[in-house]
Amino acid sequence: MKFPNLLLEAIGRSEIPLRFEPGADESVAAPVTELIRAWIKSHAATSRDQGRNALIQELLEELDGTREIPG
């Protein structure tokens, strides 16, 4: 599963009355995704650990939907 799809499914199951507005789920997902991206990137800026930065890169790829979520 890819993160963007997982997030849209969660929004779709929520009680927020967005289901009848075209594009509303994506509009809600965009700021959430940007918040998560900023939070993940903030951990990379302080680390010189290559393993940690590799993990951060994988998380960003999952967030963008270019990599499947393991598992």
C-alpha positions as CSV (number, residue, x, y, z in Angstrom):
1,M,0.0,0.0,0.0
2,K,1.2,3.5,-0.7
3,F,1.0,6.3,2.0
4,P,-1.2,8.7,-0.1
5,N,-3.8,6.0,-0.6
6,L,-3.7,5.0,3.1
7,L,-4.2,8.7,4.1
8,L,-7.1,9.2,1.6
9,E,-8.7,6.0,2.9
10,A,-8.4,7.3,6.5
11,I,-9.9,10.6,5.5
12,G,-12.7,8.8,3.7
13,R,-13.6,6.9,6.8
14,S,-13.6,10.0,9.0
15,E,-16.7,11.7,10.0
16,I,-15.7,14.9,8.3
17,P,-18.5,15.7,5.8
18,L,-16.3,15.8,2.7
19,R,-17.5,12.9,0.8
20,F,-19.6,14.9,-1.6
21,E,-17.1,17.6,-2.5
22,P,-14.9,16.6,-5.5
23,G,-11.3,16.8,-4.5
24,A,-12.0,17.5,-0.8
25,D,-10.1,14.4,0.4
26,E,-7.0,15.5,-1.5
27,S,-7.4,19.0,-0.1
28,V,-7.4,17.7,3.4
29,A,-4.5,15.3,2.7
30,A,-2.1,17.9,1.3
31,P,-1.5,19.9,4.5
32,V,-1.2,16.7,6.5
33,T,1.4,15.4,4.1
34,E,3.4,18.6,4.2
35,L,3.3,18.6,8.0
36,I,4.7,15.1,8.1
37,R,7.3,15.9,5.4
38,A,8.5,18.9,7.5
39,W,8.7,16.8,10.6
40,I,10.6,14.0,8.9
41,K,13.0,16.4,7.3
42,S,13.7,18.2,10.6
43,H,15.3,14.9,11.9
44,A,17.6,14.7,8.8
45,A,18.9,18.2,9.3
46,T,20.4,17.3,12.7
47,S,21.9,13.9,11.8
48,R,25.1,13.0,10.2
49,D,24.3,9.3,10.5
50,Q,24.1,7.9,7.0
51,G,21.8,5.0,8.1
52,R,19.4,7.4,9.7
53,N,19.4,9.6,6.6
54,A,18.8,6.6,4.4
55,L,15.8,5.7,6.5
56,I,14.5,9.3,6.3
57,Q,14.9,9.1,2.5
58,E,12.8,5.9,2.5
59,L,10.1,7.5,4.6
60,L,10.0,10.6,2.3
61,E,9.6,8.2,-0.7
62,E,6.7,6.4,1.1
63,L,5.1,9.8,1.9
64,D,5.3,10.8,-1.8
65,G,3.9,7.5,-2.9
66,T,7.0,6.5,-4.9
67,R,7.7,3.6,-2.6
68,E,5.4,1.0,-1.1
69,I,4.9,0.9,2.6
70,P,6.5,-2.3,3.9
71,G,4.6,-5.0,5.4
